[in-house]
Amino acid sequence: MIKHRGAGILIQLRHAGPRAPARANAGRQPVAPSGVPFVLEEPPSALTPEEIDGIIKADFLAAALRAKNAGFDGVNKHSY
Protein backbone atom coordinates (compact mmCIF):
# COMPACT_ATOMS: atom_id res chain seq x y z
CA MET A 1 0.00 0.00 0.00
CA ILE A 2 2.81 2.42 0.83
CA LYS A 3 4.62 1.94 -2.48
CA HIS A 4 1.38 2.43 -4.39
CA ARG A 5 1.31 5.95 -2.94
CA GLY A 6 4.86 6.68 -4.10
CA ALA A 7 6.76 6.21 -0.84
CA GLY A 8 9.86 4.08 -0.44
CA ILE A 9 10.39 1.57 2.34
CA LEU A 10 13.71 1.45 4.19
CA ILE A 11 14.99 -0.95 6.81
CA GLN A 12 17.60 -0.27 9.47
CA LEU A 13 20.10 -3.01 10.33
CA ARG A 14 22.14 -3.08 13.50
CA HIS A 15 24.25 -5.43 15.57
CA ALA A 16 23.04 -5.46 19.16
CA GLY A 17 26.50 -6.33 20.55
CA PRO A 18 26.57 -6.30 24.35
CA ARG A 19 22.90 -5.27 24.40
CA ALA A 20 21.86 -8.74 23.23
CA PRO A 21 21.54 -10.82 26.41
CA ALA A 22 21.55 -14.60 26.00
CA ARG A 23 17.95 -14.80 27.24
CA ALA A 24 16.87 -12.78 24.18
CA ASN A 25 19.32 -14.44 21.79
CA ALA A 26 18.33 -18.12 21.77
CA GLY A 27 20.66 -18.74 24.74
CA ARG A 28 23.80 -17.65 22.87
CA GLN A 29 26.37 -15.45 24.59
CA PRO A 30 26.43 -11.94 23.13
CA VAL A 31 29.46 -10.84 21.09
CA ALA A 32 30.91 -7.34 20.81
CA PRO A 33 34.15 -5.56 19.86
CA SER A 34 35.22 -5.81 23.51
CA GLY A 35 34.26 -7.87 26.55
CA VAL A 36 32.87 -4.84 28.39
CA PRO A 37 29.25 -5.46 29.46
CA PHE A 38 26.46 -2.99 28.76
CA VAL A 39 25.15 -1.71 32.10
CA LEU A 40 23.95 -4.77 34.04
CA GLU A 41 23.93 -7.28 31.19
CA GLU A 42 26.23 -10.29 31.07
CA PRO A 43 29.69 -9.64 29.60
CA PRO A 44 29.90 -10.33 25.88
CA SER A 45 32.55 -12.44 24.22
CA ALA A 46 35.14 -10.14 22.62
CA LEU A 47 35.34 -10.46 18.83
CA THR A 48 38.59 -10.59 16.93
CA PRO A 49 39.19 -8.06 14.13
CA GLU A 50 38.63 -10.91 11.64
CA GLU A 51 35.28 -11.79 13.23
CA ILE A 52 34.19 -8.14 13.11
CA ASP A 53 35.18 -7.99 9.45
CA GLY A 54 33.18 -11.16 8.80
CA ILE A 55 30.07 -9.72 10.45
CA ILE A 56 30.33 -6.60 8.32
CA LYS A 57 31.16 -8.31 5.03
CA ALA A 58 29.04 -11.45 5.32
CA ASP A 59 26.23 -11.02 7.83
CA PHE A 60 25.25 -7.42 7.04
CA LEU A 61 25.54 -8.13 3.31
CA ALA A 62 23.30 -11.20 3.67
CA ALA A 63 20.77 -9.17 5.68
CA ALA A 64 20.79 -6.39 3.08
CA LEU A 65 20.20 -8.92 0.30
CA ARG A 66 17.30 -10.44 2.25
CA ALA A 67 15.83 -6.95 2.66
CA LYS A 68 16.19 -6.30 -1.08
CA ASN A 69 14.54 -9.63 -1.91
CA ALA A 70 11.72 -8.77 0.50
CA GLY A 71 11.01 -5.56 -1.42
CA PHE A 72 12.71 -2.88 0.66
CA ASP A 73 13.96 0.13 -1.32
CA GLY A 74 16.97 0.88 0.85
CA VAL A 75 19.03 -0.20 3.83
CA ASN A 76 20.56 1.88 6.62
CA LYS A 77 23.36 0.40 8.74
CA HIS A 78 22.77 1.72 12.27
CA SER A 79 25.85 2.73 14.23
CA TYR A 80 26.22 3.81 17.83
N, C-alpha and C positions, 0 to 999 in steps of 0.2 A: 504494500500500500504506500509506503514512504517513497519508494523509487518512482511509482506512478505519478507522484506529485512533483518530481524533479529533484528530490533531495538525495544525497549520497549517504551511505551507511559506513561508518568507520568502527574499528574495534581497537581496543588498547590492550597490548600484551605487557605483562610484567612478570618478573621472577620474585616470588615472595621472600626468598632468602631466609633470614632468621625469624621472620614473622610467620613462618609456616610450621606451626607445632605438629608433632607427630600425630596427635589425636585428630587433626584436620587433614592429614596427608597420608591416609591409608596406613598409618603406623610407621612410616618411614621417618628417619631422622632428617631434620632440615639441613640444607647445605647453604653456604654463604661464602663470600670472599675471605672471611676470617671466622674464627671460632667464638667471636664475641656475641653473647646472647642479646636479644632485643628485650629490654625491660625485664620481665619476670619469666620469659619463655625459656625453654631448655636450650642449652648451648648448641649451635649448629656445628656440623662437621665442616672444617675449613677446606675449601676447594683449592686445587692447584691451578696455576695459570693455564695449563693445558685443558683442565676441566672447564674453566670459565670460558675459554675460547670455544670449546665444543658446545657449550650451552648456547653461546651466541650464534655460532655458525650452523649448528645442526638443529637444535631444539626451537630456537626462535624462527629460523627459516621454515621448518616444518609447520609450526603454528601459523605463520603468515600464509603459507600455501594452503593450509586447511581453511583459513579465513577467506582466501580468494575463491577457493572451490565452493565455499558456502554462499558466495555472492556478495561479500563485503567489498566496498569500493576502495578502501584504504586501511592501512595498519599504522598504529602509533606505538612505538616502543617506549613504555613508561620507564623513567629513571627517577631515582631519589635525589 
